[in-house]
Amino acid sequence: MLNIQTRQEGSASVVSIQGKVNFEVTAQLRDVIRDTVTTHQPKLLVINLEGVSFIDSSGLGLLVAARNSVDKSGGKLHLCTLPAPVKKTFDQTNLTNYFSIFATEQDALRGA
Amino acid sequence: MGKGVVLVVDDEAPIRDILGFYLKRAGYQVLMAGNGVQALDEMSRLQPDLIISDLRMPEMAGDELCKRVKGAPETQDTYFIIVSALDGTASRIGGLSIGADDMISKPFHAQEVLAKVDSAFRLIGMQKEIKRQNRELSAFQGRVEAELALAARLQMGLLPSLPGEIRGAKYTHRYLPAEGIGGDIYTIAPLEDGLIGLMIADVSGHGVSAALISAMVKTSFENHIRLSRDPLAWALGMNRDLCRSTLDDQFATAWLGCLNPTTHVLTHVVAGHPPPIRVRQGSRGGLHQPELLQGKGFMLGLDESLPFSLHEGQVLPGDRLVLYTDGLVEVEREDRSMLGDEGLLKLCAELPETADEAADFLVGRARELNAPVPFHDDVTLVVFDRFS
């Protein structure tokens, strides 16, 4: 079960994800992120991963695609609150250095 | 051609005649029979779409006729209406339970019968259409499955043939694609100067598109090992190839290694892939301390400008390497735990002697520990043993 919530914070969009991000749910998540980016054209897209228990390679691919699409529209993607298992996956794939990652959602929104 | 063929079965001629009259006037082709035996005889000449049969008749009653019609594969789809003087719910249920499609109670109105026949023919028409579509779908599915089976055989052909032996080492693999064909690939290839090139990769997603990309990964690897002996150059080249030929969210995790059997030095690049496990002197089986090779890095196909880093290790004669894709260890069990790299590392502490036994042991134990949850991603395991 995947639970996705989106909201606007000024010119930023926040997408919060809860559950297991794997092959079965990436299509659903991709749609939400695409809709958010096309509707609001946010300067900053924050994806909050606090509730994610597991992310597989298709989930990582989705985040990379999200970064590319935000880049193209001149915006930024910030990830925040990575739980330990997700952080481990990011470390293993060096994605910690590919994404801008923040400890809290406030930090991610501030871009600090 | 009329609207369809109706067989009227009744031992009373006046009833047959009146039903026949109305049905013919409505455009149906009508066959007549005085009892079940005659009805079967008529049916051997022309197969009706619908039968209206009286229940009580000499020689063969309506219920017996219904059982025979519904019991034979070639006639079971014939719509069967039982006409019965025994009114009430009990006889209705009785008639339907012997397989009749509908009931009419006597005395009846010819118009009522006609209305039922018309509605039955609408149903028959729909059923025929559904069956036709079903046949088309089944045929289509059959073609797709045959194509996939062929693709799966071709993909198996992309893997090294077993038993594998190369420059003082032997190896084996277990390859379990999630959907007949998968996105995992590995290869072990001789290089110039007696070196050995090793590659294992896992393309994001599974199924046909992942399988196509996995073939591309292998081709790309084989191109780059001809140009250089440096896994770092391979990784950069393969990353460039994949970035240019895949969609935004498609990529491959990979581990690339170059083993020098003379100096025992292994140079390798970890590209978002679980690093292999090295078991010192593990090629004879028994109790050992396995370790994960060190290193990390981006997966291939994300971004052309990403850097990779080269790591160096040692693989001595008698050492065993275990290469795998995450499908082996990332199965979420009922208690939400996973085997994980650490779990696999523990299993590698005591492996059987031969590479084949070790491979079967690891896949078997992973399966047991996950039971009843099956593997749901592509699973590849390679056991590579250097001779002592």
Boltz contact constraints between the chains, C-beta under 6 A:
constraints:
  - contact:
      token1: [A, 57]
      token2: [B, 204]
      max_distance: 6.0
  - contact:
      token1: [A, 58]
      token2: [B, 204]
      max_distance: 6.0
  - contact:
      token1: [A, 58]
      token2: [B, 205]
      max_distance: 6.0
  - contact:
      token1: [A, 61]
      token2: [B, 204]
      max_distance: 6.0
  - contact:
      token1: [A, 61]
      token2: [B, 249]
      max_distance: 6.0
  - contact:
      token1: [A, 61]
      token2: [B, 251]
      max_distance: 6.0
  - contact:
      token1: [A, 62]
      token2: [B, 249]
      max_distance: 6.0
  - contact:
      token1: [A, 64]
      token2: [B, 302]
      max_distance: 6.0
  - contact:
      token1: [A, 65]
      token2: [B, 248]
      max_distance: 6.0
  - contact:
      token1: [A, 65]
      token2: [B, 249]
      max_distance: 6.0
  - contact:
      token1: [A, 68]
      token2: [B, 248]
      max_distance: 6.0
  - contact:
      token1: [A, 92]
      token2: [B, 296]
      max_distance: 6.0
  - contact:
      token1: [A, 93]
      token2: [B, 272]
      max_distance: 6.0
  - contact:
      token1: [A, 93]
      token2: [B, 299]
      max_distance: 6.0
  - contact:
      token1: [A, 94]
      token2: [B, 296]
      max_distance: 6.0
  - contact:
      token1: [A, 94]
      token2: [B, 297]
      max_distance: 6.0
  - contact:
      token1: [A, 94]
      token2: [B, 298]
      max_distance: 6.0
